[in-house]
């Protein structure tokens, strides 16, 4: 007896495997997170993220031009200020590093890339939390929303086309959407970090933004044990007017990516975070895995789970491979 059903027929050659692939990667589905730091005169390598740097304004301009040439979908900007305070004043100051960088990038490549900005206070506060801290040391949700409204207007005025709401405050999408619409920024889109988990995989990012955090963010970011809660958060953000939903991190939460993609009628993105990047780079540097295959496999798994686009530090490099 011989089998009549032979799935291997569709795996016989590279051409056959390419023809029957169910999931594909395209440069336009990749978004590059970039860091720009105030007060430096040349790019600063990030030790825990080999190949990633904190940019100057000039090196940032060069990087986003490379990204545009590669054909990726967009860039997500993170600012690292020289001076921080309790309320993150630098986040809303017109001459704050993130707003200066946004204007520079919008002028440089605003017609070729979607310019996006991180809307959160953690890089700008001297305590490292994503919001305003009250007298008892807790993050005050509603006071933080007022700061987010001001940040939204500052970033929109600077030229950001998509605001990435990553703070995980209750009601943040509605608050920001209201502020934008009230001031005439009706075309500025809101990317809701709808299901953002209190993950151990953010470690290298903390170095990248020189985080001042002591303690943790578990009172506002989600418990990694909770799957249904991710769906609840996503539904709330959808009801509040989000234009795009985000799941973060990606690889450890592919079930949540799939859940959100299954019900959402707006785009669903995922963020391949710093720890995911650094693990592959470290294993490859030790000769334990094939780096390029691992990079493509991780990104394909995120797309296969249902993400329409992926934020990844490999965006420009992978776009070059795909071309």
Beta strands, then each sheet from edge to edge (+ up, - down):
strand 1: 30-37
strand 2: 44-45
strand 3: 53-55
strand 4: 74-80
strand 5: 114-119
strand 6: 162-165
strand 7: 189-196
strand 8: 244-248
strand 9: 267-271
strand 10: 309-311
sheet 1: 2+ 3- 1- 4- 5- 6- 7- 8- 9- 10-
end
